Amino acid sequence: MYTLPALAYGFDALEPYFDAATMELHYSKHHQTYLDKLNEALKDNPELQALPAQRLLSELNTTVPEPLRLKVKNFAGGFVNHNFFWEILAPQAGGEPTGEMATAINQDFGDFLTFKAQFSATAAGIFGSGWAWLVKTATGKLQIITTPNQDSPLTQGLTPLLALDVWEHAYYLKYQNRRPEFISAFWQVVNWSTVELTCPNG
């Protein structure tokens, strides 16, 4: 069975940008629910449950039987997306990337401020619930994309580098309907040293 990875920081560690109440609810309830439903969906398919959850998503249309695909897309997506999201956040973080990641962003977007503005606008413009992503394509190019619900870029053959959850449960207790404020706060807690580890040139 899949298990919930422990957070590398406390629920209050990202204050005042991400509040403790939202972090606890997001991790302990929403993330946990995706995990529980994924384990329930695969309880009769131990051969699938033995695979990394990321592989279920990257091979969704080949390895996962058709009757299970929607559940795996939703629940493995919610589980894996959140695992990734927590990893790229940290207290006393923010700022700008350096090294290979900075070079790649400058190459594909012109400069960091241009990238940041484009990513923020994309996240703000998502209708309903979903995610904004910085991904690497098969050719190594960086792109900003969105996915609805809990869909994963892995299913599209893309490598996630940076993610922002813009489901209302990620911010509503603190920011209510002010999604742009939440997006602005996100940049204060991005752990670029973690993002560097998945840099296309790294």
C-alpha positions as MATLAB code, in Angstrom:
seq = 'MYTLPALAYGFDALEPYFDAATMELHYSKHHQTYLDKLNEALKDNPELQALPAQRLLSELNTTVPEPLRLKVKNFAGGFVNHNFFWEILAPQAGGEPTGEMATAINQDFGDFLTFKAQFSATAAGIFGSGWAWLVKTATGKLQIITTPNQDSPLTQGLTPLLALDVWEHAYYLKYQNRRPEFISAFWQVVNWSTVELTCPNG';
ca = [
       0.000    0.000    0.000;
       1.101    3.550   -0.676;
       1.787    5.686    2.386;
       1.722    9.412    3.048;
       5.240   10.893    3.017;
       6.064   12.984    6.072;
       6.353   16.730    5.583;
       9.873   18.112    5.936;
       8.529   21.048    7.986;
       5.750   21.834   10.438;
       2.304   23.030    9.442;
       3.157   26.524   10.676;
       6.596   26.675    9.033;
       5.396   28.523    5.933;
       3.628   31.302    7.857;
       2.639   34.000    7.128;
       2.407   32.992    3.464;
       0.730   29.585    3.840;
      -1.194   29.472    7.115;
      -0.965   26.524    9.506;
      -4.691   25.744    9.475;
      -4.756   25.425    5.686;
      -1.555   23.381    5.618;
      -2.900   20.911    8.171;
      -6.228   20.566    6.377;
      -4.577   20.290    2.970;
      -2.064   17.640    4.023;
      -3.987   15.667    6.676;
      -7.387   15.620    4.971;
      -7.198   16.326    1.234;
      -3.854   14.650    0.518;
      -4.714   11.751    2.823;
      -8.033   11.240    1.048;
      -6.360   10.898   -2.353;
      -3.999    8.323   -0.863;
      -6.807    6.355    0.791;
      -8.893    6.302   -2.375;
      -5.901    5.218   -4.460;
      -5.207    2.295   -2.127;
      -8.878    1.368   -2.154;
      -9.040    1.486   -5.959;
      -6.038   -0.827   -6.304;
      -6.737   -3.222   -3.440;
      -7.555   -6.051   -5.872;
      -4.629   -5.261   -8.184;
      -1.435   -5.887   -6.189;
       0.605   -5.930   -9.382;
      -0.337   -2.286   -9.936;
       0.072   -1.308   -6.300;
       3.623   -2.682   -6.449;
       4.540   -0.019   -9.023;
       5.625    3.524   -8.143;
       2.598    5.801   -8.271;
       4.444    8.050  -10.739;
       4.700    5.108  -13.133;
       0.955    4.503  -12.963;
       0.496    8.043  -14.255;
       3.240    8.011  -16.887;
       1.950    4.666  -18.207;
      -1.726    5.328  -17.532;
      -2.922    4.323  -20.996;
      -0.708    1.264  -21.346;
      -0.178   -0.298  -17.923;
      -3.434    0.555  -16.138;
      -6.536   -1.377  -17.277;
      -9.213    0.834  -18.798;
     -11.802    0.288  -16.018;
      -9.316    1.672  -13.466;
      -7.853    4.542  -15.465;
     -10.172    7.313  -14.298;
      -9.689    6.422  -10.642;
      -5.930    6.148  -11.051;
      -5.789    9.442  -12.941;
      -7.725   11.178  -10.179;
      -6.375    9.521   -7.044;
      -2.799    8.726   -8.052;
      -2.725   12.196   -9.596;
      -3.856   13.798   -6.343;
      -1.380   11.717   -4.344;
       1.644   12.306   -6.590;
       0.886   15.971   -7.322;
       0.755   16.768   -3.618;
       3.875   14.741   -2.835;
       5.690   16.872   -5.399;
       4.131   20.145   -4.235;
       5.269   19.757   -0.618;
       8.809   18.978   -1.760;
       9.269   22.235   -3.648;
       8.196   24.399   -0.680;
      10.275   25.453    2.330;
      10.455   28.120    5.046;
      12.937   30.953    4.542;
      12.840   30.245    0.816;
      11.739   32.250   -2.213;
      14.001   34.518   -4.208;
      15.240   33.459   -7.629;
      16.768   30.263   -8.978;
      20.483   30.075   -9.607;
      22.796   27.910  -11.657;
      21.414   25.576  -14.290;
      17.778   26.346  -13.514;
      18.322   30.078  -13.895;
      20.097   29.475  -17.185;
      17.269   27.301  -18.487;
      14.573   29.814  -17.466;
      16.487   32.680  -19.048;
      16.919   30.683  -22.232;
      13.257   29.769  -22.639;
      11.527   32.818  -21.104;
      14.035   35.648  -21.447;
      14.496   36.274  -17.725;
      13.100   35.213  -14.372;
      10.693   38.131  -13.972;
       9.103   37.351  -17.330;
       8.755   33.695  -16.367;
       7.298   34.598  -12.970;
       4.733   36.939  -14.531;
       3.691   34.346  -17.116;
       3.422   31.559  -14.538;
       1.420   33.767  -12.159;
      -0.976   34.875  -14.897;
      -1.462   31.288  -16.020;
      -2.215   30.127  -12.472;
      -4.626   33.015  -11.886;
      -6.449   32.250  -15.119;
      -7.255   28.607  -14.386;
     -11.013   28.140  -14.443;
     -12.215   26.088  -11.508;
      -9.785   23.677   -9.878;
      -6.406   22.600  -11.186;
      -2.657   23.105  -11.209;
      -0.118   25.379  -12.856;
       3.181   23.748  -13.812;
       6.627   24.454  -15.117;
       7.566   21.330  -17.043;
      10.348   19.992  -19.211;
       9.384   18.533  -22.577;
      11.018   15.522  -24.205;
      13.280   17.900  -26.129;
      14.421   19.657  -22.929;
      12.426   22.857  -23.471;
      10.703   24.467  -20.496;
       6.984   25.206  -20.761;
       4.251   26.575  -18.509;
       1.116   24.431  -18.653;
      -2.043   23.825  -16.651;
      -3.856   20.630  -15.788;
      -7.464   20.364  -14.627;
      -8.476   18.635  -11.410;
      -5.632   16.300  -10.340;
      -4.343   15.449  -13.818;
      -0.568   14.970  -13.966;
       1.933   16.179  -16.564;
       3.477   12.715  -16.291;
       0.548   11.329  -18.277;
       1.488   13.720  -21.110;
       5.115   12.576  -21.105;
       6.275   15.782  -19.412;
       8.639   16.191  -16.449;
       7.289   18.417  -13.636;
       9.761   20.997  -12.319;
       7.520   23.415  -10.386;
       3.871   23.200   -9.368;
       1.192   25.354   -7.803;
      -2.071   23.895   -6.518;
      -4.884   26.362   -7.157;
      -7.749   24.269   -5.858;
      -9.658   26.450   -3.399;
      -8.798   24.113   -0.523;
      -5.163   25.226   -0.961;
      -5.870   28.831   -0.013;
      -9.478   29.621    0.846;
      -9.175   29.762    4.646;
      -6.620   32.579    4.427;
      -7.169   34.221    1.048;
     -10.865   33.485    0.375;
     -11.442   34.341   -3.308;
      -8.199   36.317   -3.649;
      -6.276   33.765   -5.672;
      -3.726   36.314   -7.009;
      -2.647   37.047   -3.418;
      -2.098   33.335   -2.805;
      -0.045   33.097   -5.995;
       2.067   36.046   -4.891;
       2.649   34.355   -1.521;
       3.711   31.134   -3.254;
       6.859   32.787   -4.604;
       7.978   33.457   -1.030;
       8.114   29.744   -0.176;
       9.449   28.149   -3.373;
      12.500   26.079   -2.500;
      14.619   26.636   -5.597;
      17.350   24.343   -4.320;
      14.862   21.463   -4.596;
      13.690   22.599   -8.011;
      17.329   22.663   -9.116;
      17.529   18.921   -8.491;
      15.088   18.319  -11.350;
      16.552   20.945  -13.682;
      16.629   19.692  -17.303;
      20.378   20.284  -17.394;
      21.014   18.965  -13.888;
];
